[in-house]
Amino acid sequence: MKPFSTVAIPHKDILEGRFSMDVYAADLWEVFKKRAPDDYCDADLFFKKTYLTQGLKNLLHIAQKRLEGKGGDPVIQLQTPFGGGKTHALIALYHKAKEWKAKIAVIDGTSLDPKQTTIWEEIENQLTKKSKILKGRTSPGREKLRQVLEENQPFLILIDEILEYTTKAAGIRIGDTSLASQVLAFIQELTSTVKTLEKSLMVITLPSSALEHYDEASERMFQQIQKVVGRIERVYTPVQDEEVAHIIRRRLFTEVNEKEAKDIIDQFLSYAEREKMLPEGVDKATYRESFIKSFPFQPEVIDVLYKRWGSFPEFQRTRGVLRILALVVASLKNANIPFIRLGDFDLKNDDIRRELVKYPGLEYDSVIASDITSNDAGARKVDRELGNAYLPFSFGTKVATAIFMYSFSGGPDKGAGSNELKMSCADTSTPSSIISETVTKLREKLFYLSDFNLFFTNQPNLNRMLVTKMESVDQYRIKAEEKELIAGSLGRNFLDVYLLPADSRDVPDTKQWKLVVLADTEKREEIFESSGGRPRVYRNTIFFLCPDESERQSFEKCVKEKIAWELIEKDKTLNIKGEQKNEVKARVKKSQEQVKEAIRNLYRMLYVPCRLEVFKEINLGIPTYGKEISLNEEVYERLRNEGEILEKLSPLSIREKYLKDKDYASTKNVLESFYKTPGEIRIKEEEVFHRALQEGVKNGLFGLGILVEGKPVCRYFKRDCSVRMGEEEIILKPELCLAEYQVSEEQFQALMGRIRDCKTVYEVSQLEKEISGLPLSPEQKSRIEEEIKKKKEGESGIVAPVKGKFRSIRLKLNVPAGKLSEIARMANFIKQQFSQVVIKTEISASGGEISCSDYEDKIKEGIKQSNISVESEETIE
């Protein structure tokens, strides 16, 4: 395909680099004063370079008809967005009115000083070369105005920027009013007068809204002017959106070879159709028609500039697009490209870049340099990363440039889609999929590409900030963070913790259970075997927690991200705001949670001393989701569940282990073995051993005694005892205790007498507990059980218990009508005895105590006297 500059021939001043941006700044007042460039002052040159839109044609036709006295609208308002072609239309009217031999009065509100002259004085002066009849600071009235205007027909009055003049006039007092009020009065008088004169025409321009340029006070004046003018005016729009392409082509190019242009367009569209990248909802024929009108510019170029960039309040739409595209054409005049796309804009060109960044903000100058144009820019890196085959196409730079052009709008419409980028950057000699790959790489490299869509912002994107900050995190910082994390995850209680000890002397040789946390297993044997150069005695009290090295890489990445997010949040120079700031906070919080999980996944290898001086390896595995406990507690629970630490010790296991082959064993030596011998029983605390000994003695599994002259002597058997752990204290086989501690006949008869003397169930129960621990013979035990049974069944006249205390009571009641007050009285008494009382259809009380006698006398008796039946009764002593 041919270069565009040989098909669409730019104007000579563009090719020679002599064009001035002033050419695209139309100014009616400067034309009137004959100070404007020839493109505007010379009527022939002006119309040669001006594309006559349908709106402009209609406007000129109506104006000519009116000035020739053949009817038509007397007052016309041109109201378009800023830069929408109205000044160009006024200049066209100015030149044509001269051609039609009409007198002209030009009023430019930006040029006139209300302190020096009024609008009415200026109009009279321009039409008659003097200011006499309309002279004065107050509006002259219709009669005087008609006197001046009628004598000077045909005439054309062009009023531009009337709102600015009125805004300035608001600050000038005229009696009890202001000059602004007089201006409003004059506009009304002028429109009414022009309406009555056959060969007269008034054309006035207004912006779409005063708020775009002024303030609320000006907006009110704007509405008043609209109201005054709107009584008789007709609104015209000189330029329709679909005509912009024609205007641009006429202003920038002397001629376009339509046949060659269509050949280029058809070749591109065939490629675009094959690659399925045509705009969604637009058929090929429609797109082709748009492309023919805009050639050598791709339709998207004009759409993006005119509609998106044109929505900036200060962007002078048609004029602004012309200024930018004139610079673009000049920069690409020697480029071997068939047409101009958004991706072809040369952002390294100072003139183009300055023209663009003044709208979204000058800070984007550094954004462009950082991400697109500098040698180490992310886009340039992507150019190189795509490989030598794609290097000549500069896809990284082109796609980034296209994204930049799609990034801005005075409204919410910003950002590019995948197909838009393909249309703006793909080359017919390569698959369009390379554009998608380019976008993926740009997301990784660009510093200011939005986190939420494909558009540039003046804030660094979070992913790129993250990568940058992560690169600054060194191993020293990671190790420090690792130590802090493991320390924070361990918690207290359960096991004494020794975190990353430098050597064995940092772990004391004591009976306390110890969890030694190591960064690796190198020092494990040294610490297990010794303590500060001396052999370790209590080796069964030590456990090691070490990392699972397969988790190391994942952990370090997680730590780097956490540190990086925290650095980003604290870095005030990044100027993070709004949605991005909220996202950073969320990422910081999430990363802090993730490292807690990561440190737990890393430190998961638990080593427990076993016999033969080896270690049992326990992998703690993945933590249970939602279960938030300290690592110390988790290690303890795992050791407890694995039976490595016992909270309760079976007396039977003591007998089987230490009395199986021996008649007796030292209690102190047994306990010491728990702490010294690797793989031996481990108990949570010494009291666990004491309780097991007491239970074993009471149940007759063994006896408790001492050594007297080397011989075992039983002191306690089948009864309560206290454990002293003295040097001579021993446990004995039960056979050595039975003969000495059998209950005698005399003692037995005394017990039977005590049972018969019991008056209450409570007394029987208490005595039964006492007897249960005595070394009875089978016959004695049988006779006592029979006597207790008879007592409980009432054969001996037993009565209800009245002694002792209940720790809780629960009653289910059927309460007759009229007896609720009795329940309330009873409930109040119960509440005085218990802290927790629940009364529904039953009474439940706990968390205190009540004497059995009070319960019988004050509760049960009260229920009985109130004729309340008890469905069930439960008490706990």
Secondary structure, 3 states (H helix, E strand, C coil): CCCHHHCEEECHHHHCCCCCHHHHCCCHHHHHCCCCCHHHHCHHHHHHCCCCCHHHHHHHHHHHHHHCCCCCCCEEEEECCCCCCHHHHHHHHHHHHHHCCCEEEEEECCCCCCCCCCHHHHHHHHHHCCCCCCCCCCCCCHHHHHHHHHCCCCEEEEEECHHHHHHHHCCCEECCEEHHHHHHHHHHHHHHHHHCCCCEEEEEEECCCHHHCCCHHHHHHHHHHHHHHCCCCEEECCCCHHHHHHHHHHHHEEEECHHHHHHHHHHHHHHHHHCCCCCCCCCHHHHHHHHHHHCCECHHHHHHHHHHHHHCCCCCHHHHHHHHHHHHHHHHCCCCCCCECHHHCCCCCHHHHHHHHCCCCCCHHHHHHHHHHCCCCHHHHHHHHCCCCCHHHCHHHHHHHHHHHHCCCCCCCCCCCHHHHHHHHCCCCCCCHHHHHHHHHHHHHCCCECCCCCCECCCCCHHHHHHHHHHCCCHHHHHHHHHHHHHHHHCCCCCEEEECCCCHHHCCCCCCCEEEECCCCCCHHHHHHEECCEECCCHHHEEEEEECHHHHHHHHHHHHHHHHHHHHHHCHHHCCCHHHHHHHHHHHHHHHHHHHHHHHHHEEEEEEECHHHCEEEEECCCCCCCCCCCHHHHHHHHHHHCCCCECCCCHHHHHHHHCCCCCEEEHHHHHHHHHHCCCCCCECCHHHHHHHHHHHHHCCCCEEEEEECCEEEEEECCCCCCCCCCCCEEEECCHHHHHHHCCCHHHHHHHHHHHHHCCEHHHHHHHHHHHHCCCCCHHHHHHHHHHHHHHHCCCCCCECCCCCEECEEEEEEECCCCCHHHHHHHHHHHHHHEEEEEECCEEEEEEECEEHHHHHHHHHHHHHHCCCEEEEEEEEC
